[in-house]
């Protein structure tokens, strides 16, 4: 039986995700911006929360953990390297470890860049990427280097194209607007902009997104493309250097 995914908006523009194994009844949440919407959805569906999976330490991803832990008793799971700035962990993850949800197993990988301790959870068909790879973009580099983030994105780009990228914010419109300023001739990008504009006008989420679409339209994943290199004035430059320029330009956009 496949895992069931529920995408929940939280705060102003965050997302959290419920992942449910119907065979065993186990349910995980990935990041907890606030507890209220998660508790309400669990009650509505009659699900019992068993696991709280954290991608990184920023407050808009962990602020609701104490209340949710107190209400449900769920295990809190996160990166061992960030244990000092996460809520108290019941399971601390090191590189190469995995987590299970019912009969399903997620590989845990390090994806530094946005923060140095950022991790992602790779279940079959789902990648919970927090603020590393995002819909149409990538997270701002608060702690890591461009080289670290480019390496993280390359890891994620190796996933199957049908993988759903479950990222932490509704930033898609702004991300694609930036991409269009440099890659306006990209037909796939223009098509995605139209689809995203329509979805947002209807109040619909643009997350999760498929890896196939990200590779075609997310300009941060296209740092190796000659068109993108030319657009930032770096023809022939190493991919990581082009990515660094793209991220710097997005910061100023």
DAJOTA-V156651 format. One record per residue. N is the residue number from 1. RES is the residue in three letters. PSI is psi as a letter, one per 40 degrees, with the letter a starting at -180 (999 if undefined). OMEGA is omega in degrees with one decimal (NA if undefined). NEAR is the number of other C-alpha atoms within 8 Angstrom. Layout:
N,RES,PSI,OMEGA,NEAR / N,RES,PSI,OMEGA,NEAR
This chain:
1,UNK,h,-178.1,5 / 2,UNK,i,174.0,5 / 3,UNK,i,178.0,9 / 4,UNK,h,-177.8,9 / 5,UNK,h,173.3,8 / 6,UNK,h,178.0,7 / 7,UNK,h,-177.2,10 / 8,UNK,h,172.4,10 / 9,UNK,i,177.6,9 / 10,UNK,i,178.7,11 / 11,UNK,a,-177.4,7 / 12,UNK,d,-175.1,4 / 13,UNK,f,177.8,9 / 14,UNK,i,167.7,12 / 15,UNK,i,166.4,13 / 16,UNK,i,-174.1,14 / 17,UNK,h,169.2,12 / 18,UNK,h,180.0,13 / 19,UNK,h,-170.0,11 / 20,UNK,h,174.3,11 / 21,UNK,h,-176.4,15 / 22,UNK,d,-179.1,10 / 23,UNK,d,-176.1,6 / 24,UNK,e,-177.3,7 / 25,UNK,e,179.7,10 / 26,UNK,i,-177.6,13 / 27,UNK,h,176.1,14 / 28,UNK,i,168.9,13 / 29,UNK,i,179.1,13 / 30,UNK,h,-176.3,12 / 31,UNK,i,-173.8,13 / 32,UNK,g,177.3,15 / 33,UNK,d,176.1,16 / 34,UNK,i,-173.2,13 / 35,UNK,d,-170.5,11 / 36,UNK,d,-178.8,6 / 37,UNK,d,179.6,10 / 38,UNK,d,179.2,9 / 39,UNK,d,-180.0,9 / 40,UNK,d,-178.8,8 / 41,UNK,d,176.0,8 / 42,UNK,d,179.7,11 / 43,UNK,d,-178.9,8 / 44,UNK,d,-177.7,7 / 45,UNK,e,-177.7,6 / 46,UNK,f,-179.3,6 / 47,UNK,i,176.5,10 / 48,UNK,h,-178.9,9 / 49,UNK,h,180.0,12 / 50,UNK,d,-173.4,11 / 51,UNK,h,173.5,11 / 52,UNK,h,-178.0,15 / 53,UNK,h,-176.5,11 / 54,UNK,h,179.6,14 / 55,UNK,d,179.7,16 / 56,UNK,i,-164.7,14 / 57,UNK,e,-175.5,11 / 58,UNK,i,-171.4,6 / 59,UNK,d,-178.3,7 / 60,UNK,e,174.5,9 / 61,UNK,e,-176.0,13 / 62,UNK,e,-171.3,15 / 63,UNK,d,-177.6,10 / 64,UNK,e,-175.1,11 / 65,UNK,d,-177.3,13 / 66,UNK,d,-179.4,8 / 67,UNK,d,-178.5,8 / 68,UNK,d,176.5,12 / 69,UNK,d,-179.4,11 / 70,UNK,d,-176.9,7 / 71,UNK,d,-170.8,6 / 72,UNK,d,-174.9,9 / 73,UNK,e,-178.0,8 / 74,UNK,i,175.8,10 / 75,UNK,h,176.4,11 / 76,UNK,h,-172.2,14 / 77,UNK,h,179.3,13 / 78,UNK,a,-174.7,15 / 79,UNK,h,177.4,15 / 80,UNK,d,-178.1,8 / 81,UNK,d,-178.7,7 / 82,UNK,e,-175.7,11 / 83,UNK,d,-178.0,12 / 84,UNK,e,-179.1,5 / 85,UNK,e,170.6,6 / 86,UNK,i,169.7,11 / 87,UNK,i,-178.8,9 / 88,UNK,h,-175.5,6 / 89,UNK,h,170.5,11 / 90,UNK,d,177.0,7 / 91,UNK,h,-179.7,8 / 92,UNK,h,-172.2,10 / 93,UNK,h,172.6,11 / 94,UNK,i,-179.9,8 / 95,UNK,h,178.6,7 / 96,UNK,e,177.8,7 / 97,UNK,i,177.5,8 / 98,UNK,i,174.1,9 / 99,UNK,i,-179.2,8 / 100,UNK,i,172.6,8 / 101,UNK,h,-172.7,11 / 102,UNK,b,179.6,9 / 103,UNK,e,-176.4,7 / 104,UNK,i,-178.2,9 / 105,UNK,h,175.7,10 / 106,UNK,h,170.8,12 / 107,UNK,h,179.2,11 / 108,UNK,h,179.1,14 / 109,UNK,i,174.3,10 / 110,UNK,h,176.8,10 / 111,UNK,g,-178.2,15 / 112,UNK,i,179.6,14 / 113,UNK,c,174.9,18 / 114,UNK,d,166.5,14 / 115,UNK,i,-178.5,11 / 116,UNK,e,-177.9,9 / 117,UNK,e,-175.7,11 / 118,UNK,h,174.7,15 / 119,UNK,i,175.2,13 / 120,UNK,i,-179.7,13 / 121,UNK,h,-175.5,12 / 122,UNK,g,171.1,12 / 123,UNK,i,177.1,10 / 124,UNK,h,177.9,8 / 125,UNK,e,-178.4,8 / 126,UNK,h,171.7,10 / 127,UNK,h,179.1,12 / 128,UNK,h,-165.3,12 / 129,UNK,e,177.8,15 / 130,UNK,b,179.9,13 / 131,UNK,f,172.9,11 / 132,UNK,c,170.9,16 / 133,UNK,h,-179.4,13 / 134,UNK,i,-179.7,17 / 135,UNK,h,179.8,17 / 136,UNK,e,-176.0,12 / 137,UNK,a,174.3,12 / 138,UNK,i,-177.4,10 / 139,UNK,i,173.8,10 / 140,UNK,i,-176.6,8 / 141,UNK,g,-180.0,11 / 142,UNK,d,-175.2,7 / 143,UNK,d,-175.4,8 / 144,UNK,i,-179.6,12 / 145,UNK,i,173.9,8 / 146,UNK,d,-179.9,13 / 147,UNK,d,177.8,8 / 148,UNK,d,-178.2,11 / 149,UNK,d,178.7,15 / 150,UNK,d,176.7,10 / 151,UNK,d,178.1,9 / 152,UNK,d,-179.4,13 / 153,UNK,d,178.1,12 / 154,UNK,d,175.3,9 / 155,UNK,d,-177.3,8 / 156,UNK,d,178.3,8 / 157,UNK,e,179.6,9 / 158,UNK,e,179.5,6 / 159,UNK,i,176.5,8 / 160,UNK,i,-173.0,6 / 161,UNK,d,179.4,7 / 162,UNK,e,178.6,8 / 163,UNK,h,175.1,13 / 164,UNK,h,179.5,11 / 165,UNK,h,-176.3,16 / 166,UNK,g,-174.8,14 / 167,UNK,i,-161.7,15 / 168,UNK,e,-174.6,11 / 169,UNK,i,171.9,10 / 170,UNK,g,180.0,12 / 171,UNK,e,-167.9,10 / 172,UNK,d,-177.4,12 / 173,UNK,d,-179.1,10 / 174,UNK,d,179.7,7 / 175,UNK,d,-178.5,11 / 176,UNK,d,175.9,14 / 177,UNK,d,176.0,9 / 178,UNK,d,-179.5,10 / 179,UNK,d,-177.9,13 / 180,UNK,d,179.3,12 / 181,UNK,e,-178.8,7 / 182,UNK,d,-170.2,9 / 183,UNK,f,-172.8,11 / 184,UNK,d,179.8,10 / 185,UNK,e,-178.3,6 / 186,UNK,h,-175.6,9 / 187,UNK,d,178.6,7 / 188,UNK,d,177.9,8 / 189,UNK,d,179.6,13 / 190,UNK,d,176.8,11 / 191,UNK,d,179.3,8 / 192,UNK,d,177.4,9 / 193,UNK,d,179.3,11 / 194,UNK,d,-179.0,8 / 195,UNK,d,179.9,8 / 196,UNK,d,178.7,11 / 197,UNK,d,179.0,9 / 198,UNK,d,-179.5,8 / 199,UNK,d,-178.6,11 / 200,UNK,d,176.6,10 / 201,UNK,d,179.2,7 / 202,UNK,e,179.5,6 / 203,UNK,f,-177.8,6 / 204,UNK,i,176.6,7 / 205,UNK,i,173.5,8 / 206,UNK,e,177.9,11 / 207,UNK,h,3.8,11 / 208,UNK,i,178.3,11 / 209,UNK,i,-179.3,11 / 210,UNK,i,178.5,11 / 211,UNK,d,179.8,14 / 212,UNK,d,178.9,9 / 213,UNK,d,178.0,9 / 214,UNK,d,-178.3,12 / 215,UNK,d,-178.8,10 / 216,UNK,d,-168.7,9 / 217,UNK,e,-179.7,13 / 218,UNK,h,-171.4,14 / 219,UNK,d,179.7,11 / 220,UNK,d,175.8,10 / 221,UNK,e,-173.9,11 / 222,UNK,f,-178.5,10 / 223,UNK,e,178.6,13 / 224,UNK,e,-175.2,10 / 225,UNK,h,-177.8,7 / 226,UNK,d,178.8,8 / 227,UNK,d,-179.5,7 / 228,UNK,d,178.3,13 / 229,UNK,d,179.2,15 / 230,UNK,d,-176.9,9 / 231,UNK,d,178.9,9 / 232,UNK,e,176.2,10 / 233,UNK,f,-179.1,6 / 234,UNK,f,179.2,9 / 235,UNK,h,178.7,7 / 236,UNK,e,-179.1,6 / 237,UNK,i,175.0,8 / 238,UNK,i,-176.9,7 / 239,UNK,d,-178.1,8 / 240,UNK,d,178.2,10 / 241,UNK,d,177.7,9 / 242,UNK,d,176.9,14 / 243,UNK,d,-180.0,12 / 244,UNK,d,178.8,10 / 245,UNK,d,177.5,9 / 246,UNK,d,-179.2,11 / 247,UNK,d,178.3,11 / 248,UNK,d,178.8,8 / 249,UNK,d,178.8,8 / 250,UNK,d,178.5,8 / 251,UNK,d,-177.6,7 / 252,UNK,e,-170.9,5 / 253,UNK,999,NA,5
